[in-house]
Amino acid sequence: MNQIDARGYSCPEPVLMTKKAIQKEGLPLVVLVDGETPLQNVTRFAANHGHQVSHRAVEDGYEITIS
Protein backbone atom coordinates (compact mmCIF):
# COMPACT_ATOMS: atom_id res chain seq x y z
CA MET A 1 0.00 0.00 0.00
CA ASN A 2 1.33 3.43 -0.94
CA GLN A 3 1.82 5.97 1.83
CA ILE A 4 2.60 9.67 1.95
CA ASP A 5 3.54 11.70 5.00
CA ALA A 6 1.91 15.12 4.88
CA ARG A 7 2.53 15.89 8.56
CA GLY A 8 3.95 19.35 9.08
CA TYR A 9 2.49 20.77 5.86
CA SER A 10 -0.15 23.50 5.77
CA CYS A 11 -3.17 23.31 3.50
CA PRO A 12 -3.50 23.08 0.60
CA GLU A 13 -0.22 21.14 0.42
CA PRO A 14 -1.57 17.84 1.89
CA VAL A 15 -4.39 17.84 -0.69
CA LEU A 16 -1.95 18.55 -3.53
CA MET A 17 0.37 15.79 -2.30
CA THR A 18 -2.59 13.40 -2.15
CA LYS A 19 -3.75 14.29 -5.65
CA LYS A 20 -0.26 13.79 -7.06
CA ALA A 21 0.20 10.45 -5.28
CA ILE A 22 -3.14 9.13 -6.57
CA GLN A 23 -2.26 10.14 -10.13
CA LYS A 24 1.26 8.73 -9.97
CA GLU A 25 0.96 5.64 -7.77
CA GLY A 26 -2.75 4.86 -7.66
CA LEU A 27 -4.83 3.41 -4.87
CA PRO A 28 -5.00 2.29 -2.12
CA LEU A 29 -3.19 5.16 -0.46
CA VAL A 30 -2.51 6.05 3.16
CA VAL A 31 -2.05 9.73 3.97
CA LEU A 32 -0.60 10.82 7.32
CA VAL A 33 -1.66 14.28 8.52
CA ASP A 34 -1.17 16.04 11.84
CA GLY A 35 -4.25 18.22 12.20
CA GLU A 36 -8.00 18.44 11.94
CA THR A 37 -7.96 20.85 8.95
CA PRO A 38 -5.82 18.65 6.66
CA LEU A 39 -7.87 15.64 7.78
CA GLN A 40 -11.08 17.34 6.66
CA ASN A 41 -9.61 18.72 3.43
CA VAL A 42 -7.98 15.47 2.27
CA THR A 43 -11.11 13.49 3.20
CA ARG A 44 -13.36 15.92 1.30
CA PHE A 45 -11.06 15.90 -1.74
CA ALA A 46 -11.01 12.09 -1.93
CA ALA A 47 -14.75 11.70 -1.35
CA ASN A 48 -15.56 14.34 -3.98
CA HIS A 49 -13.52 12.33 -6.48
CA GLY A 50 -15.50 9.15 -5.81
CA HIS A 51 -13.02 7.36 -3.56
CA GLN A 52 -13.79 5.43 -0.38
CA VAL A 53 -12.24 7.17 2.63
CA SER A 54 -11.69 6.14 6.21
CA HIS A 55 -9.50 7.55 8.93
CA ARG A 56 -8.28 6.81 12.40
CA ALA A 57 -6.46 8.76 15.05
CA VAL A 58 -2.84 7.78 15.56
CA GLU A 59 -0.28 8.93 18.09
CA ASP A 60 0.81 12.03 16.19
CA GLY A 61 -2.23 12.87 14.07
CA TYR A 62 -4.43 10.93 11.69
CA GLU A 63 -4.06 8.13 9.18
CA ILE A 64 -6.38 8.50 6.18
CA THR A 65 -6.95 5.46 3.97
CA ILE A 66 -8.20 6.13 0.45
CA SER A 67 -9.34 3.30 -1.81
Helices and strands as residue ranges (DSSP letters): E 2-5, H 13-25, E 29-33, H 36-48, E 53-58, E 61-66
